[in-house]
Amino acid sequence: MVPTKSDPKWGKFMGSLATIQVTDLSTRMMLNRLKMRVSFDHSEAARQKAIGEAYDFFLKNQANLKDDIKQIFG
């Protein structure tokens, strides 16, 4: 259900951080943290770190976040 880190969907995810609408509070908090982090550091390293953090978060919580994951990644 969670795409691999090399999946192009993560690029789309990073490009749409500001417009993603989700229902789960923990997902919203994680997205806000990532938005702030990449807004201050536009480097590829920061982007990859944010993808890794989001990937780990979704993988760990995928049983509880099925709707949010489906909405974000299709």
Distance bins in CASP14 RR format, pairs under 12 A and 6 or more apart:
PFRMAT RR
TARGET T0000
AUTHOR 0000-0000-0000
RMODE 2
METHOD distances of the structure
MODEL  1
1 7 0 0 0 0 0 1 0 0 0 0 0
1 9 0 0 0 0 0 1 0 0 0 0 0
1 55 0 0 0 0 0 1 0 0 0 0 0
1 58 0 0 0 0 1 0 0 0 0 0 0
1 59 0 0 0 0 1 0 0 0 0 0 0
1 61 0 0 0 0 0 1 0 0 0 0 0
1 62 1 0 1 0 0 0 0 0 0 0 0
1 63 0 0 0 0 1 0 0 0 0 0 0
1 64 0 0 0 0 0 1 0 0 0 0 0
1 65 0 0 0 0 1 0 0 0 0 0 0
1 66 1 0 0 1 0 0 0 0 0 0 0
1 67 0 0 0 0 0 1 0 0 0 0 0
1 68 0 0 0 0 0 1 0 0 0 0 0
1 69 1 0 1 0 0 0 0 0 0 0 0
1 70 1 0 0 1 0 0 0 0 0 0 0
1 71 0 0 0 0 0 1 0 0 0 0 0
1 72 0 0 0 0 0 1 0 0 0 0 0
1 73 0 0 0 0 1 0 0 0 0 0 0
1 74 0 0 0 0 1 0 0 0 0 0 0
2 9 0 0 0 0 1 0 0 0 0 0 0
2 10 0 0 0 0 0 1 0 0 0 0 0
2 13 0 0 0 0 0 1 0 0 0 0 0
2 51 0 0 0 0 0 1 0 0 0 0 0
2 52 0 0 0 0 0 1 0 0 0 0 0
2 54 0 0 0 0 1 0 0 0 0 0 0
2 55 1 0 0 1 0 0 0 0 0 0 0
2 56 0 0 0 0 1 0 0 0 0 0 0
2 57 0 0 0 0 1 0 0 0 0 0 0
2 58 1 0 1 0 0 0 0 0 0 0 0
2 59 1 0 1 0 0 0 0 0 0 0 0
2 60 0 0 0 0 1 0 0 0 0 0 0
2 61 0 0 0 0 1 0 0 0 0 0 0
2 62 1 0 1 0 0 0 0 0 0 0 0
2 63 0 0 0 0 0 1 0 0 0 0 0
2 65 0 0 0 0 1 0 0 0 0 0 0
2 66 0 0 0 0 0 1 0 0 0 0 0
2 68 0 0 0 0 0 1 0 0 0 0 0
2 69 1 0 0 1 0 0 0 0 0 0 0
2 70 0 0 0 0 0 1 0 0 0 0 0
2 72 0 0 0 0 1 0 0 0 0 0 0
2 73 1 0 0 1 0 0 0 0 0 0 0
2 74 0 0 0 0 0 1 0 0 0 0 0
3 9 1 0 1 0 0 0 0 0 0 0 0
3 10 1 0 0 1 0 0 0 0 0 0 0
3 11 0 0 0 0 0 1 0 0 0 0 0
3 12 0 0 0 0 0 1 0 0 0 0 0
3 13 0 0 0 0 1 0 0 0 0 0 0
3 51 0 0 0 0 0 1 0 0 0 0 0
3 52 0 0 0 0 0 1 0 0 0 0 0
3 54 0 0 0 0 0 1 0 0 0 0 0
3 55 0 0 0 0 1 0 0 0 0 0 0
3 58 0 0 0 0 1 0 0 0 0 0 0
3 59 0 0 0 0 0 1 0 0 0 0 0
3 62 0 0 0 0 0 1 0 0 0 0 0
3 69 0 0 0 0 1 0 0 0 0 0 0
3 70 0 0 0 0 0 1 0 0 0 0 0
3 72 0 0 0 0 1 0 0 0 0 0 0
3 73 1 0 1 0 0 0 0 0 0 0 0
3 74 0 0 0 0 1 0 0 0 0 0 0
4 10 0 0 0 0 1 0 0 0 0 0 0
4 51 0 0 0 0 0 1 0 0 0 0 0
4 52 0 0 0 0 0 1 0 0 0 0 0
4 55 0 0 0 0 1 0 0 0 0 0 0
4 58 0 0 0 0 0 1 0 0 0 0 0
4 59 0 0 0 0 0 1 0 0 0 0 0
4 73 0 0 0 0 0 1 0 0 0 0 0
5 11 0 0 0 0 0 1 0 0 0 0 0
5 13 0 0 0 0 0 1 0 0 0 0 0
5 14 0 0 0 0 0 1 0 0 0 0 0
5 47 0 0 0 0 0 1 0 0 0 0 0
5 48 0 0 0 0 1 0 0 0 0 0 0
5 49 0 0 0 0 0 1 0 0 0 0 0
5 50 0 0 0 0 0 1 0 0 0 0 0
5 51 1 0 0 1 0 0 0 0 0 0 0
5 52 1 0 0 1 0 0 0 0 0 0 0
5 53 0 0 0 0 0 1 0 0 0 0 0
5 54 0 0 0 0 1 0 0 0 0 0 0
5 55 1 0 1 0 0 0 0 0 0 0 0
5 56 0 0 0 0 1 0 0 0 0 0 0
5 58 0 0 0 0 0 1 0 0 0 0 0
5 59 0 0 0 0 1 0 0 0 0 0 0
6 48 0 0 0 0 0 1 0 0 0 0 0
6 51 0 0 0 0 1 0 0 0 0 0 0
6 52 0 0 0 0 0 1 0 0 0 0 0
6 55 0 0 0 0 0 1 0 0 0 0 0
7 13 0 0 0 0 1 0 0 0 0 0 0
7 14 0 0 0 0 0 1 0 0 0 0 0
7 51 0 0 0 0 1 0 0 0 0 0 0
7 55 0 0 0 0 1 0 0 0 0 0 0
7 58 0 0 0 0 0 1 0 0 0 0 0
7 73 0 0 0 0 1 0 0 0 0 0 0
7 74 0 0 0 0 0 1 0 0 0 0 0
8 14 0 0 0 0 0 1 0 0 0 0 0
8 15 0 0 0 0 0 1 0 0 0 0 0
8 51 0 0 0 0 0 1 0 0 0 0 0
8 73 0 0 0 0 0 1 0 0 0 0 0
9 15 0 0 0 0 0 1 0 0 0 0 0
9 16 0 0 0 0 0 1 0 0 0 0 0
9 51 0 0 0 0 0 1 0 0 0 0 0
9 54 0 0 0 0 0 1 0 0 0 0 0
9 55 0 0 0 0 0 1 0 0 0 0 0
9 58 0 0 0 0 0 1 0 0 0 0 0
9 69 0 0 0 0 0 1 0 0 0 0 0
9 70 0 0 0 0 0 1 0 0 0 0 0
9 72 0 0 0 0 1 0 0 0 0 0 0
9 73 1 0 1 0 0 0 0 0 0 0 0
9 74 1 0 0 1 0 0 0 0 0 0 0
10 16 0 0 0 0 0 1 0 0 0 0 0
10 17 0 0 0 0 0 1 0 0 0 0 0
10 34 0 0 0 0 0 1 0 0 0 0 0
10 47 0 0 0 0 1 0 0 0 0 0 0
10 48 0 0 0 0 1 0 0 0 0 0 0
10 50 0 0 0 0 1 0 0 0 0 0 0
10 51 1 0 1 0 0 0 0 0 0 0 0
10 52 0 0 0 0 1 0 0 0 0 0 0
10 53 0 0 0 0 0 1 0 0 0 0 0
10 54 1 0 0 1 0 0 0 0 0 0 0
10 55 1 0 0 1 0 0 0 0 0 0 0
10 58 0 0 0 0 0 1 0 0 0 0 0
10 72 0 0 0 0 0 1 0 0 0 0 0
10 73 0 0 0 0 1 0 0 0 0 0 0
11 17 0 0 0 0 0 1 0 0 0 0 0
11 38 0 0 0 0 0 1 0 0 0 0 0
11 44 0 0 0 0 0 1 0 0 0 0 0
11 47 0 0 0 0 1 0 0 0 0 0 0
11 48 0 0 0 0 0 1 0 0 0 0 0
11 50 0 0 0 0 0 1 0 0 0 0 0
11 51 1 0 0 1 0 0 0 0 0 0 0
11 54 0 0 0 0 0 1 0 0 0 0 0
11 55 0 0 0 0 0 1 0 0 0 0 0
11 72 0 0 0 0 0 1 0 0 0 0 0
11 73 0 0 0 0 0 1 0 0 0 0 0
12 19 0 0 0 0 0 1 0 0 0 0 0
12 20 0 0 0 0 0 1 0 0 0 0 0
12 51 0 0 0 0 0 1 0 0 0 0 0
12 72 0 0 0 0 1 0 0 0 0 0 0
12 73 0 0 0 0 1 0 0 0 0 0 0
12 74 0 0 0 0 0 1 0 0 0 0 0
13 19 0 0 0 0 0 1 0 0 0 0 0
13 20 1 0 0 1 0 0 0 0 0 0 0
13 22 0 0 0 0 0 1 0 0 0 0 0
13 27 0 0 0 0 0 1 0 0 0 0 0
13 30 0 0 0 0 0 1 0 0 0 0 0
13 31 0 0 0 0 1 0 0 0 0 0 0
13 34 0 0 0 0 1 0 0 0 0 0 0
13 35 0 0 0 0 0 1 0 0 0 0 0
13 38 0 0 0 0 0 1 0 0 0 0 0
13 47 0 0 0 0 0 1 0 0 0 0 0
13 50 0 0 0 0 1 0 0 0 0 0 0
13 51 1 0 0 1 0 0 0 0 0 0 0
13 52 0 0 0 0 0 1 0 0 0 0 0
13 53 0 0 0 0 0 1 0 0 0 0 0
13 54 1 0 0 1 0 0 0 0 0 0 0
13 55 0 0 0 0 1 0 0 0 0 0 0
13 57 0 0 0 0 0 1 0 0 0 0 0
13 58 0 0 0 0 1 0 0 0 0 0 0
13 68 0 0 0 0 0 1 0 0 0 0 0
13 69 0 0 0 0 0 1 0 0 0 0 0
13 71 0 0 0 0 0 1 0 0 0 0 0
13 72 1 0 0 1 0 0 0 0 0 0 0
13 73 1 0 0 1 0 0 0 0 0 0 0
13 74 0 0 0 0 0 1 0 0 0 0 0
14 20 0 0 0 0 0 1 0 0 0 0 0
14 31 0 0 0 0 0 1 0 0 0 0 0
14 34 0 0 0 0 1 0 0 0 0 0 0
14 35 0 0 0 0 1 0 0 0 0 0 0
14 37 0 0 0 0 0 1 0 0 0 0 0
14 38 1 0 0 1 0 0 0 0 0 0 0
14 39 0 0 0 0 0 1 0 0 0 0 0
14 42 0 0 0 0 0 1 0 0 0 0 0
14 44 0 0 0 0 0 1 0 0 0 0 0
14 46 0 0 0 0 0 1 0 0 0 0 0
14 47 1 0 1 0 0 0 0 0 0 0 0
14 48 0 0 0 0 1 0 0 0 0 0 0
14 49 0 0 0 0 0 1 0 0 0 0 0
14 50 1 0 0 1 0 0 0 0 0 0 0
14 51 1 0 0 1 0 0 0 0 0 0 0
14 52 0 0 0 0 0 1 0 0 0 0 0
14 53 0 0 0 0 0 1 0 0 0 0 0
14 54 0 0 0 0 1 0 0 0 0 0 0
14 55 0 0 0 0 0 1 0 0 0 0 0
14 72 0 0 0 0 0 1 0 0 0 0 0
15 31 0 0 0 0 0 1 0 0 0 0 0
15 34 0 0 0 0 0 1 0 0 0 0 0
15 35 0 0 0 0 0 1 0 0 0 0 0
15 38 0 0 0 0 1 0 0 0 0 0 0
15 39 0 0 0 0 0 1 0 0 0 0 0
15 42 0 0 0 0 0 1 0 0 0 0 0
15 47 0 0 0 0 1 0 0 0 0 0 0
15 50 0 0 0 0 0 1 0 0 0 0 0
15 51 0 0 0 0 0 1 0 0 0 0 0
15 72 0 0 0 0 0 1 0 0 0 0 0
16 22 0 0 0 0 0 1 0 0 0 0 0
16 31 0 0 0 0 0 1 0 0 0 0 0
16 34 0 0 0 0 0 1 0 0 0 0 0
16 35 0 0 0 0 0 1 0 0 0 0 0
16 71 0 0 0 0 0 1 0 0 0 0 0
16 72 0 0 0 0 1 0 0 0 0 0 0
16 73 0 0 0 0 0 1 0 0 0 0 0
17 27 0 0 0 0 0 1 0 0 0 0 0
17 28 0 0 0 0 0 1 0 0 0 0 0
17 30 0 0 0 0 0 1 0 0 0 0 0
17 31 1 0 0 1 0 0 0 0 0 0 0
17 32 0 0 0 0 1 0 0 0 0 0 0
17 33 0 0 0 0 0 1 0 0 0 0 0
17 34 1 0 1 0 0 0 0 0 0 0 0
17 35 1 0 1 0 0 0 0 0 0 0 0
17 36 0 0 0 0 1 0 0 0 0 0 0
17 37 0 0 0 0 1 0 0 0 0 0 0
17 38 1 0 0 1 0 0 0 0 0 0 0
17 39 0 0 0 0 1 0 0 0 0 0 0
17 47 0 0 0 0 0 1 0 0 0 0 0
17 50 0 0 0 0 1 0 0 0 0 0 0
17 51 0 0 0 0 0 1 0 0 0 0 0
17 54 0 0 0 0 1 0 0 0 0 0 0
17 72 0 0 0 0 0 1 0 0 0 0 0
18 31 0 0 0 0 1 0 0 0 0 0 0
18 32 0 0 0 0 0 1 0 0 0 0 0
18 34 0 0 0 0 0 1 0 0 0 0 0
18 35 1 0 0 1 0 0 0 0 0 0 0
18 36 0 0 0 0 0 1 0 0 0 0 0
18 38 0 0 0 0 0 1 0 0 0 0 0
18 39 0 0 0 0 1 0 0 0 0 0 0
19 31 0 0 0 0 0 1 0 0 0 0 0
19 35 0 0 0 0 0 1 0 0 0 0 0
19 71 0 0 0 0 0 1 0 0 0 0 0
19 72 0 0 0 0 0 1 0 0 0 0 0
20 27 0 0 0 0 1 0 0 0 0 0 0
20 28 0 0 0 0 1 0 0 0 0 0 0
20 30 0 0 0 0 0 1 0 0 0 0 0
20 31 1 0 1 0 0 0 0 0 0 0 0
20 32 0 0 0 0 0 1 0 0 0 0 0
20 34 0 0 0 0 1 0 0 0 0 0 0
20 35 0 0 0 0 1 0 0 0 0 0 0
20 54 0 0 0 0 0 1 0 0 0 0 0
20 68 0 0 0 0 1 0 0 0 0 0 0
20 69 0 0 0 0 0 1 0 0 0 0 0
20 71 1 0 0 1 0 0 0 0 0 0 0
20 72 1 0 0 1 0 0 0 0 0 0 0
20 73 0 0 0 0 0 1 0 0 0 0 0
20 74 0 0 0 0 0 1 0 0 0 0 0
21 27 0 0 0 0 0 1 0 0 0 0 0
21 28 0 0 0 0 1 0 0 0 0 0 0
21 31 0 0 0 0 1 0 0 0 0 0 0
21 67 0 0 0 0 0 1 0 0 0 0 0
21 68 0 0 0 0 1 0 0 0 0 0 0
21 71 1 0 0 1 0 0 0 0 0 0 0
21 72 0 0 0 0 1 0 0 0 0 0 0
22 28 1 0 1 0 0 0 0 0 0 0 0
22 29 0 0 0 0 0 1 0 0 0 0 0
22 30 0 0 0 0 1 0 0 0 0 0 0
22 31 1 0 0 1 0 0 0 0 0 0 0
22 32 0 0 0 0 0 1 0 0 0 0 0
22 54 0 0 0 0 0 1 0 0 0 0 0
22 57 0 0 0 0 0 1 0 0 0 0 0
22 58 0 0 0 0 0 1 0 0 0 0 0
22 61 0 0 0 0 0 1 0 0 0 0 0
22 65 0 0 0 0 1 0 0 0 0 0 0
22 66 0 0 0 0 0 1 0 0 0 0 0
22 67 0 0 0 0 1 0 0 0 0 0 0
22 68 1 0 1 0 0 0 0 0 0 0 0
22 69 0 0 0 0 1 0 0 0 0 0 0
22 70 0 0 0 0 0 1 0 0 0 0 0
22 71 1 0 0 1 0 0 0 0 0 0 0
22 72 1 0 0 1 0 0 0 0 0 0 0
22 73 0 0 0 0 0 1 0 0 0 0 0
23 31 0 0 0 0 0 1 0 0 0 0 0
23 64 0 0 0 0 0 1 0 0 0 0 0
23 65 0 0 0 0 1 0 0 0 0 0 0
23 66 0 0 0 0 0 1 0 0 0 0 0
23 67 1 0 0 1 0 0 0 0 0 0 0
23 68 1 0 0 1 0 0 0 0 0 0 0
23 69 0 0 0 0 0 1 0 0 0 0 0
23 70 0 0 0 0 0 1 0 0 0 0 0
23 71 0 0 0 0 1 0 0 0 0 0 0
23 72 0 0 0 0 0 1 0 0 0 0 0
24 30 0 0 0 0 1 0 0 0 0 0 0
24 31 0 0 0 0 1 0 0 0 0 0 0
24 57 0 0 0 0 0 1 0 0 0 0 0
24 58 0 0 0 0 0 1 0 0 0 0 0
24 61 0 0 0 0 1 0 0 0 0 0 0
24 62 0 0 0 0 0 1 0 0 0 0 0
24 64 1 0 0 1 0 0 0 0 0 0 0
24 65 1 0 1 0 0 0 0 0 0 0 0
24 66 0 0 0 0 1 0 0 0 0 0 0
24 67 1 0 0 1 0 0 0 0 0 0 0
24 68 1 0 1 0 0 0 0 0 0 0 0
24 69 0 0 0 0 1 0 0 0 0 0 0
24 70 0 0 0 0 0 1 0 0 0 0 0
24 71 0 0 0 0 0 1 0 0 0 0 0
24 72 0 0 0 0 0 1 0 0 0 0 0
25 31 0 0 0 0 0 1 0 0 0 0 0
25 32 0 0 0 0 0 1 0 0 0 0 0
25 61 0 0 0 0 0 1 0 0 0 0 0
25 64 0 0 0 0 0 1 0 0 0 0 0
25 65 0 0 0 0 0 1 0 0 0 0 0
25 68 0 0 0 0 0 1 0 0 0 0 0
26 32 0 0 0 0 0 1 0 0 0 0 0
26 33 0 0 0 0 0 1 0 0 0 0 0
26 57 0 0 0 0 1 0 0 0 0 0 0
26 58 0 0 0 0 0 1 0 0 0 0 0
26 60 0 0 0 0 0 1 0 0 0 0 0
26 61 1 0 0 1 0 0 0 0 0 0 0
26 64 0 0 0 0 1 0 0 0 0 0 0
26 65 1 0 0 1 0 0 0 0 0 0 0
26 68 0 0 0 0 1 0 0 0 0 0 0
27 33 0 0 0 0 0 1 0 0 0 0 0
27 34 0 0 0 0 0 1 0 0 0 0 0
27 54 0 0 0 0 1 0 0 0 0 0 0
27 57 1 0 0 1 0 0 0 0 0 0 0
27 58 0 0 0 0 1 0 0 0 0 0 0
27 60 0 0 0 0 0 1 0 0 0 0 0
27 61 0 0 0 0 1 0 0 0 0 0 0
27 62 0 0 0 0 0 1 0 0 0 0 0
27 64 0 0 0 0 1 0 0 0 0 0 0
27 65 1 0 0 1 0 0 0 0 0 0 0
27 66 0 0 0 0 0 1 0 0 0 0 0
27 67 0 0 0 0 1 0 0 0 0 0 0
27 68 1 0 1 0 0 0 0 0 0 0 0
27 69 0 0 0 0 1 0 0 0 0 0 0
27 70 0 0 0 0 0 1 0 0 0 0 0
27 71 0 0 0 0 1 0 0 0 0 0 0
27 72 0 0 0 0 1 0 0 0 0 0 0
28 34 0 0 0 0 0 1 0 0 0 0 0
28 35 0 0 0 0 0 1 0 0 0 0 0
28 57 0 0 0 0 0 1 0 0 0 0 0
28 65 0 0 0 0 0 1 0 0 0 0 0
28 68 0 0 0 0 1 0 0 0 0 0 0
28 72 0 0 0 0 0 1 0 0 0 0 0
29 35 0 0 0 0 0 1 0 0 0 0 0
29 36 0 0 0 0 0 1 0 0 0 0 0
29 57 0 0 0 0 1 0 0 0 0 0 0
29 61 0 0 0 0 0 1 0 0 0 0 0
29 68 0 0 0 0 0 1 0 0 0 0 0
30 36 0 0 0 0 0 1 0 0 0 0 0
30 37 0 0 0 0 0 1 0 0 0 0 0
30 50 0 0 0 0 1 0 0 0 0 0 0
30 52 0 0 0 0 0 1 0 0 0 0 0
30 53 1 0 0 1 0 0 0 0 0 0 0
30 54 1 0 0 1 0 0 0 0 0 0 0
30 55 0 0 0 0 0 1 0 0 0 0 0
30 56 0 0 0 0 0 1 0 0 0 0 0
30 57 1 0 1 0 0 0 0 0 0 0 0
30 58 0 0 0 0 1 0 0 0 0 0 0
30 60 0 0 0 0 0 1 0 0 0 0 0
30 61 0 0 0 0 1 0 0 0 0 0 0
30 65 0 0 0 0 1 0 0 0 0 0 0
30 68 0 0 0 0 1 0 0 0 0 0 0
30 72 0 0 0 0 0 1 0 0 0 0 0
31 37 0 0 0 0 0 1 0 0 0 0 0
31 38 0 0 0 0 0 1 0 0 0 0 0
31 50 0 0 0 0 1 0 0 0 0 0 0
31 53 0 0 0 0 0 1 0 0 0 0 0
31 54 0 0 0 0 1 0 0 0 0 0 0
31 57 0 0 0 0 1 0 0 0 0 0 0
31 58 0 0 0 0 0 1 0 0 0 0 0
31 65 0 0 0 0 0 1 0 0 0 0 0
31 68 0 0 0 0 1 0 0 0 0 0 0
31 71 0 0 0 0 0 1 0 0 0 0 0
31 72 0 0 0 0 1 0 0 0 0 0 0
32 38 0 0 0 0 0 1 0 0 0 0 0
32 39 0 0 0 0 0 1 0 0 0 0 0
32 50 0 0 0 0 0 1 0 0 0 0 0
32 54 0 0 0 0 0 1 0 0 0 0 0
33 39 0 0 0 0 0 1 0 0 0 0 0
33 40 0 0 0 0 0 1 0 0 0 0 0
33 49 0 0 0 0 0 1 0 0 0 0 0
33 50 0 0 0 0 1 0 0 0 0 0 0
33 53 0 0 0 0 1 0 0 0 0 0 0
33 54 0 0 0 0 1 0 0 0 0 0 0
33 57 0 0 0 0 1 0 0 0 0 0 0
34 40 0 0 0 0 0 1 0 0 0 0 0
34 41 0 0 0 0 0 1 0 0 0 0 0
34 46 0 0 0 0 1 0 0 0 0 0 0
34 47 0 0 0 0 1 0 0 0 0 0 0
34 48 0 0 0 0 0 1 0 0 0 0 0
34 49 0 0 0 0 1 0 0 0 0 0 0
34 50 1 0 1 0 0 0 0 0 0 0 0
34 51 0 0 0 0 1 0 0 0 0 0 0
34 52 0 0 0 0 1 0 0 0 0 0 0
34 53 1 0 0 1 0 0 0 0 0 0 0
34 54 1 0 0 1 0 0 0 0 0 0 0
34 55 0 0 0 0 0 1 0 0 0 0 0
34 56 0 0 0 0 0 1 0 0 0 0 0
34 57 0 0 0 0 1 0 0 0 0 0 0
34 58 0 0 0 0 0 1 0 0 0 0 0
35 41 0 0 0 0 0 1 0 0 0 0 0
35 46 0 0 0 0 0 1 0 0 0 0 0
35 50 0 0 0 0 1 0 0 0 0 0 0
35 54 0 0 0 0 0 1 0 0 0 0 0
36 46 0 0 0 0 0 1 0 0 0 0 0
36 50 0 0 0 0 0 1 0 0 0 0 0
37 43 0 0 0 0 0 1 0 0 0 0 0
37 45 0 0 0 0 0 1 0 0 0 0 0
37 46 1 0 0 1 0 0 0 0 0 0 0
37 47 0 0 0 0 1 0 0 0 0 0 0
37 48 0 0 0 0 0 1 0 0 0 0 0
37 49 1 0 0 1 0 0 0 0 0 0 0
37 50 1 0 1 0 0 0 0 0 0 0 0
37 51 0 0 0 0 0 1 0 0 0 0 0
37 52 0 0 0 0 0 1 0 0 0 0 0
37 53 0 0 0 0 1 0 0 0 0 0 0
37 54 0 0 0 0 0 1 0 0 0 0 0
38 44 0 0 0 0 0 1 0 0 0 0 0
38 45 0 0 0 0 0 1 0 0 0 0 0
38 46 1 0 1 0 0 0 0 0 0 0 0
38 47 1 0 0 1 0 0 0 0 0 0 0
38 48 0 0 0 0 0 1 0 0 0 0 0
38 49 0 0 0 0 1 0 0 0 0 0 0
38 50 1 0 1 0 0 0 0 0 0 0 0
38 51 0 0 0 0 1 0 0 0 0 0 0
38 53 0 0 0 0 0 1 0 0 0 0 0
38 54 0 0 0 0 0 1 0 0 0 0 0
39 46 0 0 0 0 1 0 0 0 0 0 0
39 47 0 0 0 0 0 1 0 0 0 0 0
39 50 0 0 0 0 0 1 0 0 0 0 0
40 46 0 0 0 0 1 0 0 0 0 0 0
40 50 0 0 0 0 0 1 0 0 0 0 0
41 47 0 0 0 0 1 0 0 0 0 0 0
41 48 0 0 0 0 0 1 0 0 0 0 0
41 49 0 0 0 0 1 0 0 0 0 0 0
41 50 0 0 0 0 1 0 0 0 0 0 0
42 50 0 0 0 0 0 1 0 0 0 0 0
43 49 0 0 0 0 1 0 0 0 0 0 0
43 50 0 0 0 0 0 1 0 0 0 0 0
44 50 0 0 0 0 0 1 0 0 0 0 0
44 51 0 0 0 0 0 1 0 0 0 0 0
45 51 0 0 0 0 0 1 0 0 0 0 0
45 52 0 0 0 0 0 1 0 0 0 0 0
46 52 0 0 0 0 0 1 0 0 0 0 0
46 53 0 0 0 0 0 1 0 0 0 0 0
47 53 0 0 0 0 0 1 0 0 0 0 0
47 54 0 0 0 0 0 1 0 0 0 0 0
48 54 0 0 0 0 0 1 0 0 0 0 0
48 55 0 0 0 0 0 1 0 0 0 0 0
49 55 0 0 0 0 0 1 0 0 0 0 0
49 56 0 0 0 0 0 1 0 0 0 0 0
50 56 0 0 0 0 0 1 0 0 0 0 0
50 57 0 0 0 0 0 1 0 0 0 0 0
51 57 0 0 0 0 0 1 0 0 0 0 0
51 58 0 0 0 0 0 1 0 0 0 0 0
51 59 0 0 0 0 0 1 0 0 0 0 0
52 58 0 0 0 0 1 0 0 0 0 0 0
52 59 0 0 0 0 1 0 0 0 0 0 0
52 60 0 0 0 0 0 1 0 0 0 0 0
53 59 0 0 0 0 0 1 0 0 0 0 0
53 60 0 0 0 0 0 1 0 0 0 0 0
54 60 0 0 0 0 0 1 0 0 0 0 0
54 61 0 0 0 0 0 1 0 0 0 0 0
54 62 0 0 0 0 0 1 0 0 0 0 0
54 65 0 0 0 0 0 1 0 0 0 0 0
54 68 0 0 0 0 0 1 0 0 0 0 0
54 69 0 0 0 0 0 1 0 0 0 0 0
54 72 0 0 0 0 1 0 0 0 0 0 0
54 73 0 0 0 0 0 1 0 0 0 0 0
55 61 0 0 0 0 0 1 0 0 0 0 0
55 62 0 0 0 0 0 1 0 0 0 0 0
55 69 0 0 0 0 0 1 0 0 0 0 0
55 72 0 0 0 0 0 1 0 0 0 0 0
55 73 0 0 0 0 0 1 0 0 0 0 0
56 62 0 0 0 0 0 1 0 0 0 0 0
57 64 0 0 0 0 0 1 0 0 0 0 0
57 65 0 0 0 0 1 0 0 0 0 0 0
57 68 0 0 0 0 0 1 0 0 0 0 0
57 69 0 0 0 0 0 1 0 0 0 0 0
57 72 0 0 0 0 0 1 0 0 0 0 0
58 64 0 0 0 0 0 1 0 0 0 0 0
58 65 1 0 0 1 0 0 0 0 0 0 0
58 66 0 0 0 0 0 1 0 0 0 0 0
58 68 0 0 0 0 1 0 0 0 0 0 0
58 69 1 0 1 0 0 0 0 0 0 0 0
58 70 0 0 0 0 0 1 0 0 0 0 0
58 71 0 0 0 0 0 1 0 0 0 0 0
58 72 0 0 0 0 1 0 0 0 0 0 0
58 73 0 0 0 0 1 0 0 0 0 0 0
59 65 0 0 0 0 1 0 0 0 0 0 0
59 69 0 0 0 0 1 0 0 0 0 0 0
60 69 0 0 0 0 0 1 0 0 0 0 0
61 67 0 0 0 0 0 1 0 0 0 0 0
61 68 0 0 0 0 1 0 0 0 0 0 0
61 69 0 0 0 0 1 0 0 0 0 0 0
62 68 0 0 0 0 1 0 0 0 0 0 0
62 69 1 0 0 1 0 0 0 0 0 0 0
62 70 0 0 0 0 0 1 0 0 0 0 0
62 72 0 0 0 0 0 1 0 0 0 0 0
62 73 0 0 0 0 0 1 0 0 0 0 0
63 69 0 0 0 0 0 1 0 0 0 0 0
65 71 0 0 0 0 1 0 0 0 0 0 0
65 72 0 0 0 0 1 0 0 0 0 0 0
65 73 0 0 0 0 0 1 0 0 0 0 0
66 72 0 0 0 0 0 1 0 0 0 0 0
66 73 0 0 0 0 0 1 0 0 0 0 0
66 74 0 0 0 0 0 1 0 0 0 0 0
67 73 0 0 0 0 0 1 0 0 0 0 0
67 74 0 0 0 0 0 1 0 0 0 0 0
68 74 0 0 0 0 0 1 0 0 0 0 0
END
